[in-house]
Amino acid sequence: MDVFDAQTICVPVPEGSSLFGWFGATVTSADLLDDFAAIDAIWYLDADGWILDLLDLPAFLRPEIVIDLGTGILIIASAGFTLEVPLS
């Protein structure tokens, strides 16, 4: 496989807390939580403070964190997994 033809890049994520600088296409916290069962929570720091998204929150309390190129996020994982980062 030619690396330059890849549509995703696989990133190993260990169990516990991991800080990431997002380098892929725009996604939301809901996308990641829905697609990767090992993600328990996603934290994002904006100008007003920390924002938390997790599936256990009632729908009316869940924020939609938009994760763009360069966004820093903290992922809390219940188990190690491979995060498939979409490039486009």
N, C-alpha and C positions, 0 to 999 in steps of 0.2 A: 504494500500500500504506500502510495506517495503521501508524505506528511502534508504537503500543500493542497491535496485534494480532500482532506478530512473535513467532515461537517461538524464533528465534535472532538473535543479533547477530553480524555479520561484522567481524572485527578483522584488519587486515593485519599480518602478522608478517614482519619482514625476515630475511634470511640472517644467521646469527651468533647472538649471545646476546641474549635479551630477558627482562626481568623483568616479571612480570604479577601484579596483584592480581586473583584470580578473582572474577567478579561474576555467575556463572551458577549453574545447577543443579549439584548434586553429581555429579562424575565421578571416575574413577580415572586414574592415570597410564597404565595399560594401555589404557584407552579412547582416550586421546589418541594414544598411540603407534600403536595399531592403525588409527585413523581418518585420521591425517595422516602420510603417508610422509615428508614433509620434516622432521619432528621426529626428531632424532637422540637426544636425551636430555632428561630432565626432572630437575631438581634441586629439592629441598625442604629447608628448614632447620627442624628441630624442636629441642626442648630438649636432645637428645643429640648434635646435630651435623647435618651435611649427609647427605641420603639421595639416592641416584642410582638412577634407573630408565632402562634402555635395552633395546631388543630384543635386542642382542647378548649380554646376560648369560644364563647358563644359568638355566633356569626355577627351580631351587631357590635361586638367589641374588637373583632379582628381587623387590623389595618391591612392595607394592601401596600406592601413595600415594593417599590419599583427598583429593580436592581439593574443599573446601567453599567456600561464600561467604566471601570475605575471605582465603582462603589465598594466600600469596605463593609463586610458583614461578618458576624460571628455566628457560626453554626454549632449547635449543640446536638451531638449524635449519640444515640443509644448503642450503636454498634458501628464498627468500621464498614465502609462501603465505598464504591467508586462513583464519584460525581461526574456525570457526562455533561460537559459544558458546551452548549450549542454556540457555534461560531457565527452562524448567520440565521 
